[in-house]
Amino acid sequence: MTEFEYNRDEIPQDVLLELVLDFNRNFAGYVKEVDADLFERAKDYARSFTEVEGYDITFLDIEGDEND
């Protein structure tokens, strides 16, 4: 598992969230580009463990450049 080391007093929570989400997008994009089959398996695996009590989340697969 990837852990992020940071000083809680120096990085606001909204900035930390954006950093983690950006890392995740870059990491996932790289894996998808290098090994599409592994990406699909990893995505399905992660979805099966991504639950937050009291919230219903729908995952969308969006193709294309995220800067569009």
C-alpha positions, 0 to 999 in steps of 0.5 A: 500500500502507498502511504503519504508522509506529510506534516498535518500542520502544513498541508490543508485537508483539501490540498492533501485530498487533491494530491492523493486524487492526482497521484491516483489518476496518474498511477492508474493512467500509467498502469492502464497504459502499460498493462490494460488487463492488469488495470481492469483486474485491479480496478475491479478489485479496488471497487469491491473494497471501496465502500463508505457506510451511508454513501452509495458510490457509482464508478464511471469509466471515462475514456479520453484526455482528462484535460478535455 
